Amino acid sequence: MELFVPGPAGRLEAIWWDVAGGARARAAAVLCHPHPLFGGTMHNTLVFRAARALRACDVATLRFNFRGAGASEGTHDGNGAEEDDASAALDWVAARLPGVELWGAGFSFGARTMGALAARDERIRRVILMALPIKRFDCPGIDRLRQPGYLLFGGRDEYGTRAEFQARYPNLPPQLELDEVLEATHLYKGCTPRLEERVLAYARRALGLPAGEPALEIGARAKEQA
């Protein structure tokens, strides 16, 4: 469902996927997209695939465009104001599904933004951060995360591999699970199914669900039901 969410700099364009078949959501996730000045929007393929994997596990998802991206009002900031956009998106989801556990997710700039917000917003109970661009930008708050979470890297990511991340942040809490798709670059060219599979597998583990059918099959069905 396409809609607009009230934001601190104006309306934020968004896409809401409730869980299929009228089931109660096991959790609800807000997903943040890559850098808008480099073409990032909520329609990014990797953000879409992550949302699809989560929905396959009965996690409702809200993707939205940061201020100044797509039809969202306002102007790009890049210095922390987008965290307030993500917070507003969480407000909307919390009001829509009161009492449901909130997750925060993002890819690249979106992972940086959601990570910084999660370090100071206790409503976010779990994080999924993909392709953190640690060699391109500072990633404030990552070393202060206290939520359980999943951090996914590409083994050929020019903006930061798992080994480079661990060298920069050697004392991360044990509830943060680090993973890597060895052949993936930052944009996961040719590796988008692997990202979806990893997110799906993590969500199943986090929710205590049994391993099931391949991500591409269950994800295709989730897309049909959207």
C-alpha positions, 0 to 999 in steps of 0.5 A, spaced: 500 500 500 502 506 497 501 512 502 504 518 506 507 518 513 508 525 517 515 527 517 519 532 521 520 536 514 514 534 511 510 528 508 514 522 507 512 517 501 512 510 503 510 503 501 506 499 507 506 491 507 502 488 512 503 481 513 499 476 508 492 473 509 490 477 515 495 474 520 498 477 526 505 480 525 510 477 528 514 484 528 514 490 524 520 493 520 522 500 518 527 499 512 531 505 510 534 506 503 541 508 500 544 515 499 538 519 495 544 523 492 546 517 488 540 514 486 537 511 492 530 510 494 525 506 497 524 502 490 532 500 491 532 492 489 536 490 495 531 494 500 525 491 496 528 484 497 530 485 504 523 487 505 520 481 501 524 476 506 521 479 512 514 479 510 515 472 508 516 471 516 510 475 517 514 481 519 510 487 516 514 492 513 514 500 511 519 502 506 519 510 505 523 515 501 528 520 506 526 527 505 527 530 498 527 523 495 522 521 490 515 524 492 517 526 499 517 533 501 523 537 504 531 537 502 536 532 503 540 533 509 545 527 510 548 530 517 543 526 521 536 529 520 534 523 516 534 519 522 528 524 524 525 521 518 526 514 520 524 516 527 517 518 524 516 512 520 517 508 526 512 513 530 507 511 524 508 503 524 508 503 532 501 507 532 499 502 526 501 496 530 501 497 537 504 492 541 508 489 536 516 489 536 519 494 532 525 492 528 530 497 524 533 495 517 537 499 512 542 498 506 548 503 505 546 510 507 540 507 510 544 502 514 548 508 517 542 512 518 538 506 522 544 504 526 545 511 529 538 512 530 537 505 534 543 507 538 539 512 541 531 509 540 530 504 545 523 502 541 528 499 536 528 492 538 532 489 533 537 491 527 538 488 520 544 493 517 546 491 510 553 494 507 555 499 512 559 504 508 564 505 513 570 507 509 566 512 505 562 515 511 562 515 519 557 511 522 555 514 529 552 509 534 554 503 531 559 501 537 553 503 542 548 498 539 545 494 545 539 491 541 540 484 538 542 484 530 544 482 524 550 486 520 551 483 513 557 485 508 560 484 501 567 480 501 568 485 495 565 491 498 569 497 496 566 501 502 567 496 507 568 488 508 566 484 515 574 484 516 575 491 515 569 493 520 571 488 525 578 492 525 574 498 526 570 496 531 573 490 535 569 490 541 562 489 539 557 486 543 556 479 542 548 479 540 550 482 534 551 477 528 556 479 523 555 475 516 558 476 509 557 474 502 564 473 499 563 475 492 558 481 493 561 488 492 557 494 495 551 494 490 551 486 490 551 486 483 549 479 481 548 477 488 541 480 490 538 473 491 544 471 496 542 478 500 535 476 500 536 469 502 541 471 508 536 476 511 530 471 510 535 466 514 536 471 519 529 473 520 527 465 521 532 464 527 530 471 530 523 469 530 524 462 532 522 459 526 524 453 522 528 453 516 524 452 510 523 453 503 528 457 499 528 464 499 526 465 492 520 461 492 517 464 498 519 471 496 516 470 489 509 468 493 510 474 498 510 479 492 504 476 489 500 477 495 503 484 496 
